[in-house]
Amino acid sequence: MNDDLEAKMREAVARVEHEQWCHWSQTLAATENLSQGRLDRWKKLWVPYDDLPEGMKQADRGWADAAIAAARPFIEADVVVRRIM
């Protein structure tokens, strides 16, 4: 995979990771008794991915890297199979 495509995939997966975290954390906040400090921190991050501070985007990219690494063997195996067929 070329570097440009890899970077675009990383950002797309990071965006999904953030959306998943928002959904999870908002559900948890609605159903559990969380500290006010935690809620205040989380509420600042319940924003679209593009509006996150760069440090938080980088954290989401770390999760994206882990998801991509887990999927990569299957992606590569599919590419090999397609080349053989």
N, C-alpha and C positions, 0 to 999 in steps of 0.2 A: 504494500500500500504506500502511495507517495505521501510525503510529509504534509502537504496541504490537506489532503483527504483525512489523514490521521488527526490533524489539529481540529478540523471541522467535526469529526466524529467525537473527539474528546470533549469539545464544547457542548455538543448536542447531548451527550450522556451526562455531563455535569449539570446541564439545565434540568434534565429529568431527575437526577439525584436531588437537586434542590426542591423540585416540585414534590417529590416523594417525602422529603423531610418536612416540608411545609404541611402537607396533608397529615402526616403522622403526628407532628408536634401540635397542630391545631386540634386534632382529635383527642390527644392526650390532655391538652389544656382544658378541653370541654368536659372530660370525664374523670379527671384525677384532681386531687388537691395539691397543686404545685405551689412552690414558694413565689411570692410576689417578685422577688429578684429574678428568678428564672423566667417568669412570664414577661417581665419588662425586657429582658435580653432577647427572648424569642420574638416578641412582637416587633422589634426593630428589624428582624430578619424575615418577617412574613411579607416580603416584597418580591416583585419579579426578579428573576436571576440577573437581568441586565442592570438592576438598581442596587445590587449587592456591593459592599466594599470589596476591593480586590482581594484582600486576605480571605474573605469568606468564599469568594469564587475559587480561590486556590484550594481551599479545603474541599469544595465540591469536586474540583478536578482530581484531587487525590482519590476520592471515592469512585470517580469515573474511571480512573486508571485501573483500579482494582476490578471493576466490572468488565472492562475491556480485556484485561488479562485473563479473567475467568472464561470469557467467550472466545478469545483468540484461537485456541486449539480447534474449536468447532468450525469457526470461520475458515481457518486454514485447511482443515480436512475437507470442507465443502469445495473449496477452490481446487484442491487436488483431484477430487472426484470429478468435478466438472471438466477439468483438463483431460482426464482419462477418457471420458465419455465423448 
